[in-house]
Amino acid sequence: MSTAPAPTQNRILAALPARDYRRLLPHLEYLEIALGRSLYESGGQLQHVYFPVQGIISLLYVTEGGNSAELAVIGCEGMVGVSLFMGGETTPNRAVVQSACKAYRLPAQVLKNHFAEGGALQLILLKFTQALITQISQTAVCNLHHSVDQQLCRWLLLSLDRLPENRLQMTQELIANMLGVRRQGVTGSAGKLEREGLITYSRGLITVLDRPGLEKRACECYAVVKRESERLLPQAAQH
């Protein structure tokens, strides 16, 4: 296993006052999680919450027929498992690693105990939850009212914001599952973006060549989510 990144590479953990951070530190367990692994299944009991420090985790809704659509993406700015402190012990969504992930997990009961005390952790988690609700709401609007081209641009930009590089490993079939659209639609949209010189796509590797151009092609949904995240999510504190 490679050297573990510091927990403070997660923005929620980094923003905690030093005293609160030190109290959580002994309970944090470092994990390296492979692409495609499921952290939660729909209806499953939440045993842990996860604080990513690298990579992306997708929240998906899966129908009884097996179809899926992505609700939100979470990276080092957030936490996976908000249902736990919002009053539920289970979640209706599936959480899947979209981009190979390094994360710290915290036992559910430890988080609940600290959250119940109020204070900085509770406030930061509630602000993150508001930003997450904005992303989920905007995704619903985007999927209903905007073209597959615009949805793909939004999805690429949200993913890039959570990665250190301008490229991501993802097949068109997986993207179609994330967006809840037909694969042919993703193929056509990716082809347009490639012809316009915005991306290259080869063997499941998408490289963004012109991010400003991608932002111009995206609908307003990306900007709404980004603005709300920047407004609500804190800058890192020093420990």
C-alpha positions, 0 to 999 in steps of 0.5 A, spaced: 500 500 500 502 506 498 503 512 503 497 514 506 495 521 504 493 526 510 486 526 512 486 533 512 486 532 504 479 532 505 476 539 506 471 537 511 476 534 516 481 540 514 476 545 516 475 542 523 478 546 529 484 542 531 481 540 538 475 537 534 480 534 529 484 530 534 478 527 537 476 524 530 483 522 528 484 515 532 477 513 529 479 514 522 481 508 518 485 509 511 482 505 505 484 505 498 478 503 494 478 500 487 474 503 481 467 500 481 466 498 488 460 499 491 460 502 498 453 502 500 447 498 496 440 501 496 437 500 503 443 497 506 445 499 513 450 504 514 456 502 518 461 507 516 461 514 513 467 515 508 471 522 507 475 521 500 481 524 500 482 522 492 478 520 487 470 520 486 464 516 489 458 517 485 451 516 488 446 512 484 439 511 484 437 504 481 430 502 479 427 495 480 429 493 473 436 495 474 436 501 470 441 507 474 442 514 474 447 518 477 444 523 483 451 526 485 458 526 485 463 527 491 470 528 492 475 531 497 470 536 498 465 532 502 463 526 505 459 519 503 453 517 508 449 524 510 443 519 511 446 517 517 446 524 521 439 526 517 435 521 521 436 515 517 440 508 518 439 506 511 440 510 504 435 509 498 441 510 494 447 506 491 454 509 492 459 507 487 467 508 486 467 512 479 474 514 480 479 509 484 479 512 491 483 514 497 478 515 503 478 515 510 472 511 513 469 513 520 464 508 524 457 510 524 456 511 531 462 515 532 460 520 527 453 520 530 456 521 537 460 527 535 454 530 530 449 530 536 454 534 540 453 540 535 459 545 534 463 545 528 462 538 525 455 539 525 455 545 522 460 543 516 456 537 515 449 541 514 452 546 510 455 540 505 448 537 505 445 543 503 451 543 497 449 536 496 442 537 495 443 543 490 447 538 486 442 532 486 436 537 485 440 541 479 442 534 476 434 532 476 433 539 472 438 538 467 436 530 466 429 533 464 430 539 460 437 539 457 440 535 452 445 529 452 451 534 450 450 539 456 449 533 461 455 530 458 459 537 459 456 538 466 458 531 468 465 532 465 466 538 469 464 536 476 468 530 475 474 534 473 473 539 479 474 532 483 480 530 480 488 532 480 488 531 472 484 533 466 483 526 464 478 520 467 478 513 465 470 511 464 467 507 458 461 510 454 457 505 457 458 507 464 457 514 462 450 512 459 449 509 466 451 515 470 446 519 466 441 515 465 441 515 457 442 511 451 449 509 450 448 511 443 447 518 445 453 519 449 457 516 443 454 522 439 455 527 444 462 525 445 464 525 438 461 532 437 466 534 443 472 531 440 470 534 433 470 541 436 477 539 439 474 540 447 476 532 448 480 526 446 477 519 447 480 513 446 480 506 450 476 509 455 480 515 457 477 522 456 482 527 456 479 534 456 483 539 452 479 545 452 476 546 459 473 553 458 470 551 451 467 545 455 464 550 460 461 554 454 458 548 452 455 546 458 448 548 461 447 553 467 447 547 472 454 546 472 455 553 474 449 553 479 452 547 483 459 550 483 457 556 486 453 553 491 459 549 493 464 554 493 459 558 498 457 553 503 464 549 503 469 552 508 476 553 506 481 548 509 484 550 516 491 549 519 492 543 524 
